[in-house]
Amino acid sequence: MDVKIKILIASVLKPADDVRSCYKIGQTLAQTNKYEVNIIGFDSKKKVEIKNIFLYPLFKFKRNSIKRLFAPIIVFKKYLQLKPQLIIVNTPELLWVIYLIKILFGTKTLYDIRENYRYNIKQNQIYSGITKSISLFYLKLFERLTKYFIDGFFVAEEVYLNDLNFIHKKPYIRLLNKTVVPQWGKNNPIKFTSNQDLKFIYSGTIGEEYGTIDAINFCKKLYASNSKITLTIIGYSSDNLYLELVKNKINQVKYIRLITEDKPIPQSEIIDEIRNSDIALLPYQLNPNLSGRFPTKIYDYLALGIPMVIPPHNHWKAYLDQYNAGLCLNYKNPEIKKFNQELSSSTFYKTYPMEEIQWKSQEQNMLEFINNIISKNIFRHTI
């Protein structure tokens, strides 16, 4: 029997069955039958049965819990048990433990950069005073140390190549968050008529900068001109205070329903809700943290042929315009009459996307990159 190369993917902020770790990176590796993929994350709802993938849902604490400090120790113990040839982490607080692993065992290491964590800490209100200063110092120090202990990077967003200089010290690959949702067999343009039944959906993270309440307020105003609309909100929130505001906003509002749990909802359930919807709302607040990024859910909506309503963002609009896939709206001050006119006069998806939005379009590059890292043929790789 062939001995497979063991890979460990570890996260603190994501569930063990996280879409990127499990169904994108993990499944791409597993399907080669060359690798055994082990994934550590916090507790998840769904059991995954994929050949060559093993999940370890170890963490059961809230995002700001003091118990998070012990997560690296859990990862280290699991490393000693599994003895993988490659370890991939995507949260900065695990960097010090893979540096230790690198020193002790010489294991190959990859850092999957999904966010600009330093910028997140600067902008959010969760940390303040000495806690914020210590967190920023820690991040800056351990990001600088990547040039000594990290063998390469996955980069989830183009903007990080400009914002995070330490990436250029080592080999990296752009591994954008394209969709694993199959194209849904649609091939006809989509048109809506005035006052027809319309099912709106808001999916993904429920939070202030994602504009959940703005989506609710917009639908309430729209309902005054079309009482046939509904809104489904499905997603997870780590911000309990904001989630309570959302619940209060839709209390006794029969045409708006909320689907949420105390842990991330499986992607399959979210996709089912999207399939049963007509229009997706993306009411992002265009602060510097979000405006340079490209929402993963756009790829999913494109695969399912769902028209989108986005904020006025030139890059996102230009991308959607290739497929006539959306409209722009000022969610803070929506002009309902204008929106209804644009919606009824638009023809969506005159062209449907092809493989360019699919994760599989990046698979070969990723496999070659990992093979080069593991086989020590490391070179500056900038695909």
Residue, then its C-alpha position, 0 to 999 in steps of 0.5 A: m500500500d502506498v504511503k501518503i504524504k500527510i498534511l495538517i491544516a490548522s485554524v483557530l477562527k474557522p470550523a474543521d469543515d471550513v469551505r476553503s480548508c476542506y472543500k477547496i484546498g483539502q479536497t484538491l489534495a485528497q483527490t490526487n490520492k497522494y496526500e492525506v489531509n488532516i484538518i483542525g478547527f473549532d467544532s462544526k455541525k456537519k460530518v464530512e466523508i471525503k476519502n483521504i480527509f480527516l477532521y479534528p473539531l477541537f475548539k469549542f470556545k467563543r471568538n474572544s474567549i481566553k481559551r483561544l490562548f491554549a489553541p496552539i498547544i492543542v495544535f502542537k499535540k495533534y502535530l506530534q500525534l500525526k507527524p505531517q510533512l507539511i503544516i498549513v495555518n491560516t490564523p496568525e496566533l498559530l504562527w509561533v507554534i509552527y515556528l517551534i515545529k519548524i525549529l524542532f522538526g524541520t517540517k515544511t510550513l505554509y501560511d494561508i493569508r485570508e485577511n489583513y489581520r493587522y488592519n482588522i485589529k486597528q479598525n475594530q472596536i473589540y480591542s482597545g488600549i494596551t490589548k490592542s497595542i500588544s496584539l499589533f506588536y505580536l502580529k508585526l513581529f511574527e509576520r516579520l519572522t515568516k521570512y525565517f520559518i515559513d516556506g511559502f504563502f497562499v494569498a486569498e486576495e489580490v490586495y494583500l500583495n500590495d498591503l503585506n510586504f512580508i509576502h514577497k520574502k518567500p514563494y507565494i501563489r494567488l489562491l483566490n476564493k473561487t467557487v466549488v459550487p457547480q454551474w447550475g444549468k441555467n443558460n437563459p437571460i433573467k428578467f423581472t417584472s414590476n410587482q412580481d413575487l421576489k425572494f431576496i437573500y442575504s447570506g454569509t457573515i451577519g455583522e455591522e460592516y457586512g450591512t445586515i441591518d441595511a439589507i433589512n431596512f432596504c427590504k422594509k422600504l421596498y415592501a411598501s411598493n411591493s408586498k410580494i417580496t420576502l427576505t431570507i437572512i442565513g449565516y453566522s455571527s460572532d457578535n451577539l450584540y449585533l445579532e440581537l439588533v438584527k432579531n429586534k429589527i425583524n421581530q413581528v416582520k413576517y416577510i423576513r426570516l432569520i436562519t442562524e445558529d451558534k456555529p457556522i452553518p454548513q455551506s450546503e444549507i446556505i447554497d440550498e437557500i440561495r438556489n431557492s432565491d431570486i436576488a442576492l443582497l450584498p450591502y457591504q459597508l465600503n470601509p478600507n478593510l472591505s473595499g479592496r477585497f472581493p467577496t467569495k459569495i460573488y463567485d457562488y452567486l455567479a455559479l448559481g445564476i443569481p442576480m446581485v445588488i451590490p454597493p457602488h464599488n467600481h471593481w465589483k461592478a466591472y466584474l459583474d458587468q461581464y455577465n450582466a449579473g447585478l445592480c448598484l444601490n446606495y444601501k444607506n439611502p436607497e432610491i426605491k423608485k429608481f431601483n424598481q425601474e432599473l430592476s424591471s428594465s434590466t436583463f441579467y445574465k445575457t452571458y453566463p460565467m464559465e470555468e474562470i469562476q471555478w476553484k478547479s481553474q486554480e487546482q493545478n497551480m496549487l498542486e505544483f506549488i505544494n509539490n515544489i515546497i515539499s520536494k524542496n524545489i523552492f523558487r520564487h513563484t508568483i503565479 
